Amino acid sequence: MPDERALAAEQEAKLQALRDHINAAIDKGGSRTDEEVRMAVEAELDAWEAERANQTRSP
């Protein structure tokens, strides 16, 4: 089973990467609606949570 501290560090790294991605997109500007952004973020988080759940179930 993975070390809890390693998982926490990985989570923080992924969250920081997401923050950086979002901030870069905001700086760049774009034509996405608030709803499109919300849906994209939710999809990314769902994928991340599914990946994390699969990792914690693996022997």
Buried (B, 14 or more C-beta within 10 A) or exposed (E): EEEEEEBEEEEEEBEEEBEEEBEEEEEEEEEEEEEEBEEEEEEBEEEBEEEBEEEEEEE
